[in-house]
Amino acid sequence: MLIKVQFGSEKPVEYSFDKNQIVIGSSLSCDVVINNPSVKSSHLLISQVGRYFYVQDLGSSDGSYIMNNKLIPGEKYQFATYFPVQITEGISIHLCKNSLKATEHIVSAA
């Protein structure tokens, strides 16, 4: 899984994982740690099921958004490369296209 975290107008930070679930939050136990008072200790879960990716808000008080639509905490939403998830003002999570290509290759080879 390959994601990018965009901090405002700064250059995005890229993270690569070899697992099917990652947690984003402010806690040091998270896979991606974001030190921001609006980001909760465990804010967002990204998971891969087969060749599909999902995001789930983990009950953050400020919420997470896709295209200005607030995610219902605990609900899974399909995650695509063209719709980033905003977790607080100026911080968004992007699924990289390389994640989809690698997954499609694995699925077709199985």
N, C-alpha and C positions, 0 to 999 in steps of 0.2 A: 504494500500500500504506500502510495506516495502522495503527500499533502503539502500545501504551501500555506503559511500563515502570513497574512498581510497586515502590517502595522501602519495604518494611515498611508502616507505617501512614501514610506521607506521601501527599500527593496525587500520583496517577500523572503521569508526564511523557509527553506525546504526541509522536510523530514521524510525519511524512508523507513518503513517498518516491514518486518517479515513475520507478521502475525495478523490475525483476522479481526482484532478488536483493539482500539486505542482509546484512551481517556485523555481529554484536554481539560485543564483546570489550573488553579493556582497552587495546589498541593504538590510538594516535592515527589509524592508517590505517583503522580500522573505521568503519562508517556510524553506529553507536551506540556511544559510548565509555562504559564503566562502570568507574570507578576503584574496584576492590575487589580485595583480594589473592586471593580465591577465584575471580575471573573471569579466565580465561586470555586471552592476547593476541588470539586469534581463537577465540571460544568457541562461537558458534551461528550457523548460516546459516539464513535464512528465504528461501524462494523461491516464486515464483508460476509455475505452469504452467497455462495456460488460466485457468479459473476456480477452480482449486484452489491451496491454500497448503500448503507443507511446511516442516518444521524438521529440522535435521540438526546433531547435536552434532559439533563439529570436533576431537574427541579430547581434550577437557578432562579433567584428572585427577579433578576432583570430580564431573563429569558434569552432565547436564541431565535434568529429570524432567517427565513429564506424569502427573498424578494419582498421584504417588509411585512411578511406574514409570520406572526409569532407561533413558534412550535409549542404544541401542548406537551408539557412535561410528561415523560414516560412513553409517549407515542413515537413510533419509528416512522421516519420519512425517507423516501428514496433520495439518494445523494448523487448528483450528476456534476460533470465537469463545468457546466455552464451556469450553475446556480450556487454561488458560494453561500456559506452560512455565516451570518454576522452574530458574534457572541457578545459584543459590546460596541459602543460607538468607536469606529475607527479600526476595529480588529475583526478580520474575517478569515474563514477557513475555506480553502479551495482544494478540491480533489483534482489531482493531475491526470491528464490523459494517459500518461504512461501506466497508471494503475489499471485502467481499462484494457489497454493493449496487452499487458502482461497477463491479466486474468483471462482474457479471451484466448490467448495462446495456450495457457494451461488447460482450459476447458476443452479446446479442440484437440489437444494432444492426448487427453485421457481416454 
